[in-house]
Amino acid sequence: MSDDKTDKLRITDQFRSKNGFVYDLRFEGSRLTLFISPREHPSDAGDWKIEASTRRVPEPFVITHWGATKVDVLQEVGRQWVSQAVSNDLPRFDWTAVEKALRDVRAL
């Protein structure tokens, strides 16, 4: 019997950090951490930045992207994650479900 709490993507923690917010998500036993922050300096590459990471040994894997809107940035981070998943042995995440979960808590 499948435990719905472990099979379904969900946000397990959220908190303010530095000048942004951190969201920890779990899906099928894998963890994804997203740090969402606004532009701090005129030289920043966009209005919003998202860093997506997963814990790995010895180094965590991180994808960072800047863009005009949080949704645009999240979608690009998801595309990059999927394109690098096989070569970097990354856990699978349903990025549509990630976006929905973040919308549900008004992070997007």
C-alpha positions as CSV (number, residue, x, y, z in Angstrom):
1,M,0.0,0.0,0.0
2,S,1.4,3.4,-1.0
3,D,1.7,6.1,1.6
4,D,0.2,9.3,0.0
5,K,2.4,11.5,2.1
6,T,5.6,10.1,0.6
7,D,4.5,9.8,-3.0
8,K,3.0,13.3,-3.4
9,L,5.2,16.4,-3.8
10,R,4.8,18.7,-0.8
11,I,6.4,21.6,0.9
12,T,7.9,20.4,4.1
13,D,9.3,23.7,5.4
14,Q,9.4,27.4,4.5
15,F,11.1,30.3,6.1
16,R,12.7,33.7,5.5
17,S,16.4,33.8,4.9
18,K,18.6,36.7,4.0
19,N,16.5,38.8,1.7
20,G,14.4,36.0,0.4
21,F,12.4,32.9,1.2
22,V,13.5,29.2,1.4
23,Y,11.1,26.4,0.5
24,D,12.0,22.7,1.1
25,L,10.0,20.3,-0.9
26,R,9.9,16.4,-0.9
27,F,8.9,14.0,-3.6
28,E,9.3,10.3,-3.5
29,G,11.9,10.5,-0.8
30,S,14.0,13.2,-2.5
31,R,14.5,16.7,-1.3
32,L,14.5,20.0,-3.3
33,T,15.4,23.3,-1.7
34,L,14.4,26.6,-3.5
35,F,15.7,30.0,-2.4
36,I,13.7,32.8,-4.0
37,S,15.0,36.3,-3.7
38,P,14.4,39.7,-5.4
39,R,17.0,41.9,-7.1
40,E,19.4,43.5,-4.5
41,H,21.8,45.4,-6.8
42,P,21.4,47.2,-10.1
43,S,24.0,44.8,-11.5
44,D,21.9,41.7,-10.8
45,A,20.9,39.8,-13.9
46,G,17.1,40.1,-13.3
47,D,14.3,41.1,-11.0
48,W,14.1,37.6,-9.3
49,K,16.6,34.8,-8.6
50,I,15.9,31.2,-7.8
51,E,18.5,28.8,-6.6
52,A,17.4,25.2,-6.7
53,S,19.5,22.6,-4.9
54,T,19.6,19.1,-3.7
55,R,21.9,17.6,-1.1
56,R,24.6,15.4,-2.6
57,V,27.8,14.0,-1.3
58,P,30.4,15.5,-1.4
59,E,28.9,18.7,-3.0
60,P,25.3,19.8,-3.2
61,F,24.0,20.4,-6.8
62,V,22.7,23.9,-7.4
63,I,21.0,25.6,-10.4
64,T,20.7,29.4,-10.3
65,H,18.7,31.5,-12.7
66,W,17.6,35.1,-12.8
67,G,14.6,36.6,-14.7
68,A,11.8,39.1,-14.9
69,T,9.2,37.1,-12.9
70,K,9.3,34.4,-10.3
71,V,7.2,32.1,-12.6
72,D,9.6,32.6,-15.6
73,V,12.6,31.9,-13.4
74,L,11.1,28.8,-11.8
75,Q,10.1,27.4,-15.3
76,E,13.7,28.0,-16.6
77,V,15.2,26.4,-13.4
78,G,12.9,23.4,-14.0
79,R,14.0,23.1,-17.7
80,Q,17.7,23.3,-16.7
81,W,17.1,20.7,-13.9
82,V,15.4,18.2,-16.3
83,S,18.1,18.8,-19.0
84,Q,20.9,18.0,-16.4
85,A,19.1,15.3,-14.5
86,V,20.7,12.3,-16.2
87,S,24.2,13.6,-16.5
88,N,24.3,14.7,-12.9
89,D,22.2,11.9,-11.4
90,L,19.6,14.3,-10.0
91,P,16.3,13.2,-8.4
92,R,13.2,13.6,-10.5
93,F,10.7,16.4,-9.7
94,D,7.4,17.3,-11.3
95,W,8.1,20.9,-12.0
96,T,4.4,21.6,-12.7
97,A,3.6,20.3,-9.2
98,V,6.5,22.4,-7.8
99,E,4.9,25.5,-9.4
100,K,1.4,24.6,-8.1
101,A,2.7,24.0,-4.6
102,L,4.5,27.4,-4.6
103,R,1.3,29.1,-5.9
104,D,-0.7,27.4,-3.2
105,V,1.4,29.1,-0.5
106,R,1.5,32.4,-2.5
107,A,5.3,32.2,-3.1
108,L,4.6,32.9,-6.8
